[in-house]
Amino acid sequence: MSHIKVLLVEDDPDWIKAMTAYLNKEEDLLVVGAAEGSSEALQLAGTLEFDVALLDIQLSGSRLDGIQLAIEMHDIHPAKLIMLTSLSDEAVMTQAFTAGAINYIEKANFKELPHAIRSAHRNPAAMEALLKELSRLKREEQLNVLTAAEREVFELIEEGYTQPQIEKKLFKAESTLKNQVNKILKKLGVRSSKEAVAKVKRKGLH
């Protein structure tokens, strides 16, 4: 059986030892290398053959943190990157995905790692799928401030409908539609429909 080759990047040698033993119990997984800092990780990225790398986001005493290291490793080696953290933080999760990671797992949930490694290895589009889902969640968060009727109007604006077209499609009077558009702009903190659409797309990482 061929193995999925794994590289560990973590500043805690005890964690490396424990995870190496844990992952190597799986018939199809094999830890082929480990690095305790960014310099060593970059060196291994250029010389070692591996399929998936597990990177700790917080590398104490290292030249690069896990996010920046992910960016540089991604440029050197086409392996899939999974970020590890001790804390759940949406902002950090967003940074991890945009840095090239395809998954983000809390260390306390280490039992998820074998499945995550296999999934990452199988699916070359995993990052795109995760970013798409994250984008959708961010977009929903932005639009939650709108009522159902306001959201219906916004989505038509987003699709490129003009005001007369929206009036006709939704059977709304001009004054009613203008009032709703003004409320949408106020709730989203923008001055124009174009700016509203741009803000939601930007926040949603589109």
C-alpha positions in Angstrom: 0.0 0.0 0.0 1.3 3.5 -0.9 1.4 5.9 2.0 0.2 9.5 2.2 3.5 11.2 3.3 3.1 13.8 6.1 5.3 16.6 7.3 4.8 18.0 10.8 5.7 21.6 11.6 5.4 22.3 15.3 7.6 24.0 18.0 6.6 21.4 20.7 8.8 18.3 20.3 6.5 16.3 22.6 3.6 17.0 20.3 5.6 16.0 17.3 6.5 12.7 19.0 2.9 12.0 20.0 1.4 12.9 16.6 4.1 10.9 14.8 3.2 7.8 16.8 -0.6 8.5 16.4 -0.6 9.1 12.7 1.8 6.2 11.9 -0.7 3.8 13.4 -2.8 4.5 10.3 -2.0 2.0 7.6 -2.1 4.6 4.8 -0.3 7.5 6.6 3.4 8.0 7.2 5.1 10.9 8.9 8.3 11.4 6.8 9.7 14.5 8.5 9.3 17.1 11.2 10.4 20.7 11.8 10.4 22.7 15.0 10.7 26.1 13.2 10.1 28.0 10.0 13.7 27.8 8.7 13.9 24.0 9.1 10.4 23.7 7.5 11.4 25.7 4.5 14.5 23.6 4.0 12.4 20.4 4.2 9.9 21.9 1.8 12.6 22.2 -0.8 14.2 18.8 -0.3 11.7 16.3 1.2 9.0 14.4 -0.7 5.7 14.7 1.1 2.0 15.1 0.3 0.4 16.9 3.2 2.0 19.3 5.8 0.5 20.1 9.2 1.5 23.6 10.3 1.2 25.1 13.7 -0.1 28.6 13.3 1.8 29.9 16.4 5.5 29.0 16.1 7.2 30.6 19.1 10.7 31.8 18.6 10.5 31.2 14.9 11.4 33.6 12.1 8.0 33.3 10.5 4.6 32.6 12.1 2.5 29.8 10.6 0.5 32.0 8.3 3.5 33.5 6.6 5.3 30.1 6.6 2.3 28.6 4.8 2.6 31.2 2.1 6.3 30.6 1.6 5.9 26.8 1.7 3.1 26.9 -0.8 5.4 28.6 -3.2 8.1 26.0 -2.8 6.2 22.8 -2.6 2.7 21.8 -4.1 1.8 19.8 -1.0 -1.6 20.3 0.7 -1.3 22.4 3.9 -3.5 21.9 7.0 -3.2 24.6 9.8 -3.2 23.6 13.4 -4.2 25.9 16.3 -5.0 25.9 20.0 -7.8 28.4 19.7 -10.8 28.9 17.4 -10.5 32.3 15.8 -12.5 33.2 12.6 -10.1 35.9 11.6 -7.1 33.6 11.9 -9.1 30.9 10.0 -9.7 33.4 7.2 -6.0 34.2 7.1 -5.1 30.5 7.0 -7.3 29.8 4.0 -6.1 32.8 2.0 -2.5 31.8 2.8 -3.0 28.5 0.9 -4.2 26.2 3.6 -7.0 23.8 2.8 -8.2 23.0 6.3 -7.9 24.4 9.8 -8.1 22.1 12.8 -7.9 22.8 16.6 -5.3 20.6 18.3 -7.8 19.4 20.8 -9.6 17.8 17.8 -6.5 15.8 16.8 -8.6 12.7 16.2 -9.9 14.5 13.1 -6.4 14.6 11.5 -6.3 11.2 9.8 -9.6 12.0 8.0 -8.5 15.6 7.2 -5.2 14.4 5.8 -6.9 11.9 3.5 -9.5 14.4 2.4 -6.8 17.0 1.6 -4.8 14.4 -0.3 -7.8 13.3 -2.4 -9.4 16.6 -3.2 -7.3 19.2 -5.1 -10.2 21.6 -5.0 -10.6 21.6 -1.2 -9.3 25.1 -0.7 -11.7 26.5 -3.3 -14.6 24.7 -1.6 -13.6 26.0 1.8 -13.1 29.5 0.6 -16.5 29.4 -1.2 -18.2 28.3 2.0 -16.4 30.9 4.1 -17.4 33.5 1.5 -21.0 32.4 1.7 -21.0 32.6 5.5 -19.4 36.1 5.5 -22.0 37.2 2.9 -24.9 35.9 5.1 -23.4 37.7 8.1 -23.5 41.0 6.1 -27.0 40.6 4.9 -28.5 39.5 8.2 -29.1 43.1 9.0 -31.7 43.4 6.2 -35.3 42.4 6.3 -36.6 39.7 3.9 -38.0 42.4 1.6 -34.8 44.5 1.7 -32.7 41.5 1.0 -34.9 40.6 -2.0 -34.2 44.1 -3.4 -30.5 43.9 -2.6 -30.1 40.6 -4.4 -31.7 42.1 -7.6 -29.4 45.1 -7.3 -26.5 42.6 -7.0 -27.6 40.8 -10.1 -27.5 44.1 -12.1 -31.2 45.0 -12.2 -32.0 48.7 -12.7 -34.5 50.5 -10.5 -37.3 50.5 -13.1 -36.7 46.7 -13.7 -36.9 46.0 -9.9 -40.1 48.1 -9.6 -41.7 46.0 -12.4 -40.4 42.7 -11.2 -41.5 43.2 -7.5 -44.6 45.3 -8.4 -43.3 48.2 -6.2 -44.0 51.9 -6.5 -41.0 54.1 -7.2 -41.3 55.8 -3.8 -41.6 52.5 -2.0 -38.5 51.1 -3.7 -36.4 54.3 -3.1 -37.3 54.1 0.6 -36.2 50.5 0.8 -33.0 51.2 -1.1 -32.2 54.0 1.3 -32.7 51.7 4.3 -30.4 49.1 2.8 -27.7 51.7 2.2 -28.0 53.0 5.8 -27.9 49.5 7.3 -24.8 48.5 5.3 -23.2 51.9 6.0 -22.7 52.9 2.4 -23.8 55.7 0.1 -24.7 53.9 -3.1 -26.0 50.6 -4.4 -22.7 50.0 -6.2 -20.8 50.5 -3.0 -23.2 48.2 -1.1 -22.6 45.3 -3.5 -18.8 46.0 -3.4 -18.8 45.9 0.4 -20.7 42.6 0.7 -18.4 41.0 -1.9 -15.3 42.3 -0.2 -16.4 41.1 3.2 -17.3 37.8 1.7 -13.9 37.4 0.1 -15.4 37.0 -3.4 
